[in-house]
Amino acid sequence: MLLVFSIIVIALFIEAVVGALKPLWKADGTPMTVTEMVSIGIGILIAVLTKMDIVSYACDYSVWDMPEWAHYILYVMTGIGVGRGPSFVYDLWKSMMKWKDIDFTAILKQITSPVDVAEAQTAVVDLEISHWSVAQLRQFCELNHIPTVGCTTKQDYMEAIEMGGSLKPPTEE
């Protein structure tokens, strides 16, 4: 759950920082005012001097072998966000509220549910090739480099497999 939360927070943070800087490169939009530039400048200065990094609260990147200068990129991004003031926090909060109704716990349970080893060992797996779908037969032929020119039906692929190689494992000679 924490990983999903971290990804969302980082994505929303980056979206907010880019939104704050958008007037710099968007010629047809409202230009950034002097007040906004000073505010962002002060935010960057404070974030760099105090080594403030919002991203570190969302994820632990200390496991990476990150050079010291790369930390300053995160300080500057944090400074841009802080420099926007309460509107930054409001925009970030508003973006997070769009995600509030998604049940990430259920999604994570599906993705990370442990496999019952006993059940997996006793499960019956049908490996009979005649029960495979056309897509499975096509993929089998591709993976085993069996020519399938003109094959369209299940029977066509079955015949190509029979002609292209034996389904029996090789015997020791």
N, C-alpha and C positions, 0 to 999 in steps of 0.2 A: 504494500500500500504506500509505503514511504517513497519508493522509486517513482510511482505514478505521480504522486503529489509533487515530488521534486521536478519532474519533467514539465509538469503543467506550470509550476511557479516560474521556472526558468524561461519557458516559452512565453509566458505572459509578461515577464520582466523585460525580455528582449523586445517584444512587441511594443511595450510602453516606451522603452528607450528610443526605438526607431521612430515611434510616433512623435516623440519630443523633438527629434532631429529632422523630421520630415520637412519643415519649412526651409531648411538650409539648401535643399536641392530641388524643391518643388517651386518652379518659377511662377506658376499660375495661382499658387495658394497665398494665404496671408503670410507675409514675411514675419520673422521673429522680431519681437520688439527689443529695444535696448534693455528694458527691465528683465525680460526673459533671459537674454544672453548673460546679463550680470548674475542673475539668480542661478543659472546653470553653472557659470564660472565659479561662483562661490561654493556651490554644491560639490563641484569637482575638486576644488582646492581643499575643502574640509575632508572629503572622502579620501583623498590621497594622503594628506597629512596624518589622518587618524587610521589609515589603512582599513577603511570601512568597506566591506564587501558583502552585499546582499546575497550573492550566489552561494557563498560558503554556508549560509543558513539553510539552503535548500539541498545542497549536496556536499559530500566530502570528497574534494578533489585533492586532498593531501596524499592520496595513494599514487597520483600521477607524478612523474618527474618533471614538474613544470618549472621553467626558468623564472627567476625573480621578476623580470620585466613583464611577463605575462600577467602577473598579479595586478600590475598597474592598469592593464586594460579593464580588469574587473572593477578596480577602484574608480576609474573614470566612468564606467557605465553606471555604477552606483551613484556617483556624484551627479550624473545627468538626471537620474531618477529623483534623487534628493533635491536637486536644484529646481525641479518642476514644482516642488512643494506638495501641498495637500491634493492638488489635482492629479498628481502621479499616483498617489495612494488610492484616490477615488477611482481612477481609471483601472488600476490594477485590481481593486476590489470588485468593480463592476464586471471586469472580464472573468474573474474567478467565479462570480455568481452565475455566469452562464453555464458553468460546469457542475453546479451544486446538485442537480437532480440525477446525475449519472452515478450509478451504484458501482464504484470501482472495486469494492470489496468482492462483489459477486464475480466481476470480470477476473480479478486476480485469483479467486478460488478456482475458477475454471482453468486458468492458465497454469497455475502452480499446484494443482491438486496432486497429492502423492499417488503413485501407482501402487495398487495392492499386489505385492509380489506373488502371494499365494494364488490370487485370482488370475494373474497373468500367466502363471505356470500351468494352471489347469484349463485355461481358455483353449477352445478348439479353433484352430485356424484352418480355413479352407484354402489350400494351395492348389486345388484342382484348376488347371489352366483353362479348362473349358467353361468354367464359371466366371471368368474374368470379363469385364466390360471391354468394349472396343477401344476406349481410351487407355485402359490398362494394357491391352495387347499391343497397341501402337507404341506405348512407352517402353514396353519390354523389348520390342523389336529395335527401337532406336538405341536403347542402352546396350543391346547386344549386337549392334551393327548388322541386323538382319534386313536385307533389302525388302522394301514393301511397296515398290512401284505398282500403282494401280489398285492397291488394297483399299476397300471401302467398307466391307462388311466384316463381321466377326469371323465368318468362315474363311474369308480371304486372308485375314491375319493368321488364323490357325494353320492354313496351308503354307503360308510363307514361313512360319516358325518350323513346321515339319520339313520344309525344303531347305531352310537356312541353317539348320543344325539340329542336333538331337537334344531332347529335353532331359535325357538321362545323363547323369554325371559320368565322366570318363572312368574307365576301370584301369587298374594298375596292370602294366604289362610286364 
